[in-house]
């Protein structure tokens, strides 16, 4: 179990490279099964979630090879429709494989997916959408078995704009007979990226980002080389870290509209933000005022994947911040760890009241999930004295070279292998 040793109190300066979006790369990897030609995905981050997805593809029979910064998937010899339970328990996004594997083999078997323990994340919307496409679904002893004679286009209304369900239905309908319309679809930029990826393969997907996605099934998809969008959550994490610690950093490649809700709140905190094309520069004194309310909602609202990091920032602002978590009911696990560092947080159900304190102090804390772990790192960078953040397996799921990027900005951080 690795841990970070962090000496807090310093400011952050410089430019940081942003990786390809984890939440885009994973469904793109799943989509590679839809063709028996080679697919090359560039700028793939070296994170454990990606490694687990590649292991799943390998178990299905796909050939996997790498260059310096790319992954090449050759699924011509893919033969298995069963997604191994030992891998699905580690990766929530393994559920994306249902749509792709069904399209390829007309059968798919998967155990209930895992990932971070941040609350209930039922896949009912995924399964209901697949049923509308003509899929028969059986659930038994923790496994889901899907089968169909053919996939047929349908009109599907999602009860909630779920990112995963939207992506899964798009993947399942890409080669279905007829046209599929997904209403109340998720609008996240990663949905648009999946649309662009499939269209580059010869698919016919439109409407992504606008709430209604239309998929006209095609007979064949071909191989491509593709570069995913940059990771708006990683970008937001670094911007929040610099805002909290003080300093000046620049990020590039993330359009401002992809993180507009965060930028609005950071300005409310007192940060100076300059945007030119896709370059975002943030300056902060490190002495911030509180944002009154942070409420997580689907895109384009404030992202739940930045809630924990922003809460860490709020711990040392002047005033009180109310945080409302509307998407995952147990996403405040990090709160107890921040209290060990001197934070004043009261959690009641989906709400957290954060009263800013003058300073945090170093402590040894444990990362319980991916974004909560990033929040603890931000808090440790701000705190006075030395901190350790334990159990980096969660952080490594979503951040490649996290400590090296922070070091480049001036952070005093090192990884210790225990």
N, C-alpha and C positions, 0 to 999 in steps of 0.2 A: 504494500500500500504506500504510494508516494505521498509526499506532502510538500507544500510551499513554505519556505521561511521568508518572511517579509519584514523589512525594516521600514516602518511608515514615516510619514511626515514630510516627504519630498514632493516636489511638483513634477509634472510631466511635460516634456517638450519634444517636438519633432513630428515626423510623418510616419504613419503606420500603413502597411499593406493590408488590405482586406481580402479575405479568402472568398472563394465561390460559396454561395449560400448552401449551407447544409440542408435546409428545408426545400431546396430546389434540386440539389444533386441526388438526393435519395429517390424521389419519384422518377427522375430521369434514368437512373440506373434500373429501376423497375421497368421502365418503358423500353429498355434495350431488348427485352425478351420478345417484343412485338415483331421483330424482324429477324431473319436468319442471316442477315448481312452484318458486317462489322460496324460497331458503333464506337466512336472515340469521344470521350468527354474530357475536356481540358480543365486545367486549374483545379483539380480535385483535391480537397483538403485532406491532410493526413490525420483524420480523427477516427475514433473507434466506431462511431455509428456507420461511417462509410465502410470501414473494414468488415463490420458485421454484415452489411448488405452485400458486399462482394463475396463473402463466404456463402451467403444464401444462393447467390447466382451460380457460384461454383458447384454447390450441392445439386443444383438443378441440371448441371451438365454443361454450363457455359464455360468457355475458355476466357481466362482473365490474364491480361498482360499489362505491363506498365512501362511508360517512358518517364522522363524526368518529372513532368508535372501532369501527365495524362493517364487515363485508364482506358484500355481497349477491351471491349466485350464482344465476344464472338459466340452467339447462341445457336449456331447452326446445329450443334450436337446436343442441345438441351433436350432431355428426355423425361425428366421427373416433374410431376405435378405436386409433389409433397414438399412443403417447406419445413425444414427440421425444427422441432420444438426447442432444442437447446439454443438455437439462434433467435427464434422469434421472442423468446423470453427476455432477451437482451435489447431488443430493438422494436420500439413501437411502430416505426415506419415499415416494418415487415408486412403490415397489413396491405400496403400498396401492391404487393405481389399478387393479391387475389385477382384484381382486374386483369393484370398482364398474363398471369398463368392461365386464367380461364380463357382468355382470348386465344392463347397459343394451343392449349390442350383440351379445352372444353371441360376440364376438371381441375380442381385445386383443393388441397387439404392443408390447413394451418391450425396451429394451436393459438389460443388467445395471446395477443402480443403484449410485450412488456414495455420497458423504457423507464423513465423517471417516475417515482411515486409522488405525484403532485395532485392526486385526486382521481375520481372516476372519469374514464374517457371511453365510454361505451362505443362499440362499433355498429350499433343498431342502424344508424343512418347509412353506413356502407352496405350492410346486408339488405336493407329495404330497397336501396337503389339497384342493387344487383338483381333482386327478385323482379323488379319492374322490367329488367332486360331479358327475363326468361330463365333466370338461374334458379335451380332447386337447391335449397340449403338445409343441411342436417347438422345439428349440434349434439355432440355426445362426448362425455368425459373430458371436457376441456378442449375438444377439437371441433373445428368447423370444416365440413366437407361440402364443397360446391360442385355442381355439375349442370350441364345443359347440352341439348342437341345443337342449338345454335343461339347466338346472341342477337336480339332484335331491338332496334331503336324504340325509344319510349319517351313519353313526356313525364319528367320527374320533378317533383317539388320537394326540396329539402326543408324539414321543419326548422333547421338551424343552418346557417351558412358555414358548415364544417369544411375546413381545408382538406382534410384527409378524405372525406366522403366525396367531395367534388373531384379530387384528383383520381380517386379509385374508379368513379363512374366514367370519367373521361377516358381512362385507360381501357376500361371494359368495353366502351362503345366505339373506340377508334376504328375497329374493323367489323363492327356489328352490321347487320343488314338494316338499311334504312337510316333515319335521322333520330338522334337523341337530343332532347332539350332539357337542360338542367336549370331549373328556376330557383331563386334564392341561393345561387351558387356563391361560394366564397370569392372575394375580390382581391385576395392577396397577390403581390407581385409574383410569387412563386407559381401561381396558377397561370399567369400570363406566360411565364417562362416555359412551363410544360406545354402550353398551346403552341408556342413558337418552335419548340423542339419537335413536336409531332408533325407540325406543318412542314418543317424542314425535311422530315422523313417521307413526305408525301401525303400526310393526313389532311383532313379538312375540318379544322376546329376554329370557331369564331366566338367572339363575345366575351372572352376571358377578361376579368377586371371590371366588368360592367354589371354583374349580378345575374345575367342569363347567358349560359354557355350553350352553343349549338355544335353538335358533333355529327357530321355526315360520314357514315362508315365507308371505308375504302377497302378494296380487296387486298392491297399489298402496301407494306411500308418498307422503305429501303434504308440502308446504313448511312450514317452521316458523321461528320466531325462537328462538335458543338462546344461552345464556351458558355457556361451558366452565368446568371447574374451574380453580382457580389452580395455578400451576406449582410443584410441590413441590421440583423441582431448583433453580429460581431461589431459592426460599425458603431451601433448605439452603445454597446458596452464600453468601447474605448472612449467615446465622447462623454459618457457619464463619468468614467474614471477621471478624465482630465478636468471635467467640471468640478468634481468633488475635491480633487487634490489641488487644483489650481495649475496654471501653466497655459500652454498653447499647443494644440496639435492640429494636424491636417489629415483628412482621409480623402480618398478619391475612388470614384467608380460607383458610388451609391447615389442615385438621383434623390434630390431633396424630398420629392413627393413620397418616396418610399419610407421616409422616417419623419414626415412632417409633424406628426403628433408629438414625437419626442423633442424635436427642435423647438416647437412652440413652448413646451414646458421648461426646457433649459433656458430659453430667453426669459421666461417668467421667473426663473431662479436668479437671473441677473447675469447670465453668460452673454458674451458678445460673439455672434456667429456671422461669418461672412461666407457667402456662397457664390461661386463662379463656375458656371457649367456644372460638372459633376464633382467639383472639389469643394469640400466643406472645411472651413477653418473655425475652430472654437478657441476663445480666450476666456479664462476664468481667473479670478483672484483667489478662489478657494473659499471665500467668505460669502456664502450665498443666502438668499432669503427663501423661505418656503414657498412651494407651489401649494395652493390651498387644497386641490383635489386632483388625484390621479385615479381614473376609472378605466379599467381594461375593457375593450370592446373589439369585435372583429375589425379588420382593416376597412377603412383608413383610420380607425380609432387607435388609442394607445395600446401597443401590443403587450399581451400577457407575458411574452418572453423577455420583456424589459422591465417588468414590474419589480422584480426582486432587486435588480441593480439600481433602479431609481429609488427604491426604498432605502438602500444603503446610503445613497447620497443624501436623502432627506434627514437622516439621523443627525447630521451636523449643520443643518440650515437653521436660520433664526426664525422661529415660529412653529406652527403645527401643520402637518400634512395628513389629510384623510386619503387612504388608499382603499379602493373598492375593487376587488377581484371578482369579475363576473363569469369567468370561464372555468377556472379550476379551484375547487373548494378547499383544498389543503395546500395551497401554494405559499403558505406562510411558515413553513418548517424552519426556514432560515432565521426567523424572528428571535427564537430562543438563543441562537448562537450570537446574533448581534447584541442581545442583552448582556452576554458575557463580556462584551467589549465596552459596555457602558451605555448602550442605546436605550432610549425610553420609548418602548413600543407596547401598545395594548391591542390585542387581537380579539375580535368578537365575530365569529363566523367568517363571512367573506370580507369584513372590514378590518382595517388596521389604522390606528391613530398613532402617528409618529410625532413626538414632541422633540424638536431639535435640541441637542445638547452642545455645550461649547467644544467638547473634544471626546474622542473615543480613545481607549487605551488598548495596548496589545494584549492578545489572549490566544489560546489554542482553541480552534473551532473546527467543526467537522462539516464538510459539504454533504448535504443530503440529496441534492439533485443538481442538474446541470446549471440552470440559471441562478439558483440559490448559491451554488459554489462560486460563481462569478461575482455575485453580490458580496460574499465574504472576502474575496480578494480585493475588491474595491474598498471595502471598509478597512481592511488591514493596511492598504496603501495610505489611507487617510489617518489612521490611528497613530498615536504617539507610542514609540517603543516597538518591540519585536512581537510579531504574531506568527502562528503557524496555522495553515489551512490543511486539514487532513482529509484523505480519501479523494484523490484527484481523478479517480476513475470516472466520476460524474462529469467533471470539468472537461476531461479529455474526450468526452462524447461529442463536444461541439466546438472546441477551440483548439486549433492547431498552433503549436509553437507559442502558446499564450505567454509563458514567462519570458521568452526571447523577445517577443514584440514589446512587452512592457519594459524589459531591460533597455531596449533601444531608445525608449522614451525617457529613460533616466530612473526607472523604478529599481529599488534594491530588493530583488526577489531571486530566489534560487530554489531549484527542485532537489529534494532529498529522497533517495530511494530507501525505503524502510525494509 
